[in-house]
Amino acid sequence: MPRLTDPPILRRIAARALVTAVVVGPLLTLINQYDAIAGPAALDLGKATLTLAVPFLVALVSGLLTARGFLAQIEAERIAADAARTALAQHLAQAGAASRSSATATPGPPSP
C-alpha cells in the first residue's frame, strides 16, 4: 500500500506544485508589482517573494490533502474487499461442509 510519505509520491506532488508556482507566481507578481515592473515604483522584494511562494505552498498543501484522501479511499476499499473475500471463503467452506455431510449421511429407517 502506498503511503503519503513515500518519496515518489512526494516528488510528484512537489513537482506539480512547482509547475503551478512557475505559471501562477509571475502572473500574480505582474499584477501586484505592476507599478514597479512597468513604472517608476521600487520593487518590493518581500512581497514579490511571497507572491511567488504562495502559489507553490497552496498547490503543495492541496496536493498533499488530495493524495491523503485518495490513499484513505484506496485503503478503505482494500479493507472492504478483504472482508468480502473472507465472508465468501467462510460461506463456501460452510456450503462445502454441508454438502459433504449430506452426501455421507446414511439414510435412516423410513418413517411410519
C-alpha positions as MATLAB code, in Angstrom:
seq = 'MPRLTDPPILRRIAARALVTAVVVGPLLTLINQYDAIAGPAALDLGKATLTLAVPFLVALVSGLLTARGFLAQIEAERIAADAARTALAQHLAQAGAASRSSATATPGPPSP';
ca = [
       0.000    0.000    0.000;
       1.497    3.338   -0.990;
       1.952    5.956    1.732;
       1.830    9.715    1.541;
       5.408    9.862    2.829;
       6.781    7.693    0.000;
       9.416    9.733   -1.886;
       7.906    9.126   -5.363;
       4.528   10.456   -4.215;
       6.078   13.482   -2.517;
       8.241   14.231   -5.576;
       5.241   14.177   -7.911;
       3.203   16.429   -5.641;
       6.120   18.860   -5.216;
       6.807   18.875   -8.975;
       3.173   19.726   -9.735;
       3.230   22.460   -7.096;
       6.395   23.882   -8.650;
       4.804   23.945  -12.110;
       1.802   25.746  -10.644;
       4.066   28.269   -8.922;
       6.088   28.867  -12.099;
       2.909   29.605  -14.063;
       0.826   31.455  -11.463;
       3.579   33.202   -9.467;
       4.855   35.513  -12.210;
       1.302   36.445  -13.198;
       0.492   37.407   -9.625;
       3.771   39.276   -9.326;
       2.969   41.194  -12.503;
      -0.458   42.083  -11.130;
       0.765   43.022   -7.642;
       4.022   44.746   -8.654;
       2.956   46.258  -11.984;
       3.988   49.777  -10.982;
       7.477   48.539  -10.098;
       7.824   46.398  -13.226;
       6.373   48.829  -15.781;
       6.739   52.113  -13.962;
       8.944   54.153  -11.660;
       7.989   52.464   -8.359;
      10.532   50.332   -6.486;
      10.104   46.559   -6.464;
       9.218   45.219   -3.020;
      11.284   42.012   -2.858;
       9.463   40.722    0.230;
       6.068   40.975   -1.434;
       7.420   39.599   -4.700;
       8.934   36.607   -2.905;
       5.686   35.895   -1.049;
       3.736   36.291   -4.270;
       5.892   33.580   -5.822;
       5.862   31.322   -2.750;
       2.124   31.369   -2.029;
       1.020   29.507   -5.195;
       3.642   26.840   -4.508;
       2.503   26.374   -0.908;
      -1.189   26.341   -1.813;
      -0.626   23.787   -4.580;
       1.609   21.678   -2.317;
      -0.881   21.558    0.555;
      -3.741   20.914   -1.851;
      -1.824   18.068   -3.482;
      -0.946   16.507   -0.132;
      -4.542   16.679    1.108;
      -5.876   15.235   -2.144;
      -3.346   12.408   -2.102;
      -4.169   11.668    1.531;
      -7.858   11.425    0.632;
      -7.185    9.114   -2.302;
      -4.908    6.886   -0.235;
      -7.530    6.679    2.528;
     -10.162    5.724   -0.046;
      -7.880    3.042   -1.515;
      -7.249    1.644    1.982;
     -10.984    1.592    2.784;
     -11.712   -0.232   -0.474;
      -8.929   -2.737    0.273;
     -10.377   -3.421    3.720;
     -13.876   -3.887    2.260;
     -12.547   -6.253   -0.417;
     -10.671   -8.284    2.212;
     -13.836   -8.555    4.320;
     -15.856   -9.659    1.280;
     -13.247  -12.298    0.381;
     -13.233  -13.597    3.952;
     -17.032  -13.770    4.072;
     -17.150  -15.577    0.720;
     -14.485  -18.067    1.806;
     -16.407  -18.786    5.011;
     -19.668  -19.213    3.100;
     -18.053  -21.591    0.596;
     -16.428  -23.573    3.404;
     -19.776  -23.934    5.196;
     -21.555  -24.917    1.974;
     -18.865  -27.468    1.199;
     -19.068  -28.941    4.702;
     -22.852  -29.145    4.477;
     -22.777  -30.907    1.110;
     -20.114  -33.355    2.309;
     -22.094  -34.220    5.425;
     -25.325  -34.747    3.486;
     -23.550  -36.938    0.924;
     -22.025  -39.194    3.574;
     -25.129  -39.435    5.756;
     -26.763  -42.858    5.758;
     -30.462  -42.955    5.258;
     -32.374  -43.848    8.388;
     -35.369  -46.171    8.638;
     -38.452  -44.974    6.846;
     -40.814  -43.049    8.980;
     -44.267  -44.575    9.663;
];
